[in-house]
Amino acid sequence: MDVNRALRTAVTTGKVQFGLDQTRKALKSGKARMVVLSKNCPEDIEAGKTKVLVFQGTNMELGAVCGKPFSVSALAILDPGESGILSE
């Protein structure tokens, strides 16, 4: 599976929250089905049993893959949409 394509599809067809604070909130509420962290994420996130994917690029590259004009260190996937990323 192409992770970049799956992330783009999840952002466009599913529900994704961006940023460390939003990711923590999604984990705390139990809504996050997967967490994606950039390889240079400044903080560790306690994800418990939630799947964690470490993106093998910087936060700037992760933001670009997601189609955002800003850096993304962490994101929570609440609904994968048509991406199939949860099977990763």
Secondary structure, 3 states (H helix, E strand, C coil): CCHHHHHHHHHHHCEEEECHHHHHHHHHHCCCCEEEEECCCCCCCCCCCCEEEEECCCHHHHHHHCCCCCCCCEEEEEECCCCCHHHC
